[in-house]
C-alpha cells in the first residue's frame, strides 16, 4: 500500500517531460552553462556506440528497443540548484523513457556531450558506482 504525497509537498518541475519525451534536444551556436530547478543533464555511460542503439550489460551488447523501458546508467554532468539527492559527477540509474534525449550539447567547462538526457531529479531511481568486478 503506498501513501500518496500531499500536493503541497510534491516537488514538480515546470517542464513537462512526458510531453517532450520523443523530442531530441539540440543547442546550436550556444553553450549550456547551467540547468535550473531540479533538472539534471545525464551523460549515458552504458552506451558503447554514438548512436545510442545498444547498451553494454556484462560485456554483452543489448539492443535498446525504444518502445520498452530499458534501465540506463549515466553520469550527472549538470545539476540544478534544487537537487537534493544527487550532484554533478554522481552515477545514477533511471528508466530510459522518462526524460528528454539530448545530443551534441556543448557544456561550458566540459565540451560536447554527445549522448545524454535531461531528467528531473525525481525520475532517478538511485545513485550507483561502477562495480569492482571485471
C-alpha positions as CSV (number, residue, x, y, z in Angstrom):
1,X,0.0,0.0,0.0
2,X,1.5,3.3,-1.0
3,X,0.8,6.5,0.8
4,X,0.2,9.5,-1.5
5,X,2.3,12.6,-1.1
6,X,0.2,15.6,-0.3
7,X,0.1,18.0,-3.2
8,X,1.7,20.9,-1.3
9,X,4.7,18.7,-0.5
10,X,5.3,17.4,-4.1
11,X,8.2,18.9,-5.9
12,X,7.5,19.4,-9.6
13,X,9.3,20.9,-12.5
14,X,7.7,23.4,-14.8
15,X,8.9,21.4,-17.8
16,X,6.5,18.6,-18.8
17,X,9.0,15.8,-19.5
18,X,6.3,13.4,-20.8
19,X,5.2,15.9,-23.4
20,X,8.7,16.2,-24.8
21,X,9.9,12.6,-24.4
22,X,10.0,12.0,-28.1
23,X,11.9,15.2,-28.8
24,X,15.7,15.4,-29.1
25,X,17.2,18.5,-27.5
26,X,20.0,20.2,-29.5
27,X,21.6,23.5,-28.8
28,X,23.2,25.1,-31.9
29,X,25.5,28.1,-31.6
30,X,25.3,28.3,-27.8
31,X,27.0,26.8,-24.8
32,X,24.9,25.4,-22.0
33,X,26.1,26.9,-18.7
34,X,23.7,25.6,-16.1
35,X,20.4,23.9,-15.6
36,X,17.7,25.2,-13.3
37,X,15.3,23.9,-10.6
38,X,15.8,20.2,-10.0
39,X,16.8,19.4,-13.6
40,X,19.9,17.3,-14.4
41,X,21.8,16.6,-17.5
42,X,23.0,13.0,-17.5
43,X,25.5,11.6,-20.0
44,X,24.9,7.9,-20.8
45,X,27.9,5.7,-19.7
46,X,26.4,2.4,-20.7
47,X,26.3,3.1,-24.4
48,X,29.3,2.0,-26.3
49,X,28.1,3.4,-29.7
50,X,27.5,7.0,-30.6
51,X,24.0,6.3,-32.0
52,X,22.6,5.1,-28.6
53,X,21.1,1.9,-30.0
54,X,22.7,-0.6,-27.7
55,X,23.7,-0.8,-24.1
56,X,26.6,-2.8,-22.6
57,X,25.5,-5.4,-19.9
58,X,28.2,-7.6,-18.5
59,X,30.2,-7.4,-21.7
60,X,27.2,-8.1,-24.0
61,X,25.7,-5.6,-26.3
62,X,21.9,-5.4,-25.9
63,X,19.8,-3.5,-28.4
64,X,17.6,-0.8,-27.0
65,X,14.0,-1.1,-28.0
66,X,12.6,2.4,-27.6
67,X,9.1,1.0,-27.1
68,X,10.1,-0.6,-23.8
69,X,11.7,0.9,-20.7
70,X,15.3,0.0,-20.6
71,X,17.2,0.8,-17.4
72,X,20.1,3.1,-18.0
73,X,23.2,4.2,-16.2
74,X,24.6,7.7,-16.6
75,X,26.9,10.3,-15.1
76,X,25.5,13.7,-14.0
77,X,27.1,16.5,-16.0
78,X,25.0,19.4,-14.7
79,X,22.6,19.5,-11.7
80,X,20.2,22.3,-10.9
81,X,20.3,24.2,-7.6
82,X,17.2,22.4,-6.2
83,X,18.6,18.9,-6.5
84,X,18.7,17.4,-3.0
85,X,19.9,13.8,-3.5
86,X,22.3,14.0,-6.5
87,X,25.2,16.1,-7.6
88,X,27.5,16.6,-10.6
89,X,29.7,13.6,-11.0
90,X,27.3,11.0,-9.5
91,X,26.5,7.9,-11.4
92,X,22.7,7.3,-11.5
93,X,20.2,4.6,-12.7
94,X,17.0,5.6,-14.4
95,X,14.4,4.4,-16.9
96,X,15.3,5.3,-20.5
97,X,11.9,6.6,-21.4
98,X,11.4,9.2,-18.7
99,X,13.4,12.2,-20.0
100,X,14.3,14.4,-23.0
101,X,17.2,13.0,-25.1
102,X,19.9,15.4,-26.0
103,X,22.7,15.2,-28.5
104,X,25.9,17.2,-29.1
105,X,25.2,19.7,-26.4
106,X,28.2,22.0,-25.8
107,X,28.5,22.4,-22.0
108,X,30.6,25.2,-20.5
109,X,33.8,23.8,-19.0
110,X,33.2,20.2,-20.3
111,X,32.8,20.4,-24.1
112,X,30.5,18.5,-26.4
113,X,28.3,15.9,-24.6
114,X,27.2,13.6,-27.4
115,X,24.6,11.2,-25.9
116,X,22.7,12.4,-22.9
117,X,19.3,13.0,-21.4
118,X,17.6,15.8,-19.4
119,X,15.7,14.5,-16.4
120,X,14.3,15.9,-13.2
121,X,15.7,14.5,-10.0
122,X,12.5,12.7,-9.1
123,X,13.0,10.4,-12.1
124,X,16.2,9.0,-10.8
125,X,15.9,5.6,-9.1
126,X,19.3,5.6,-7.4
127,X,22.9,6.7,-7.1
128,X,25.4,3.9,-8.0
129,X,29.0,3.4,-8.6
130,X,31.0,1.2,-11.1
131,X,31.4,-2.4,-9.8
132,X,34.9,-3.6,-8.8
133,X,34.2,-6.8,-10.8
134,X,35.8,-7.3,-14.2
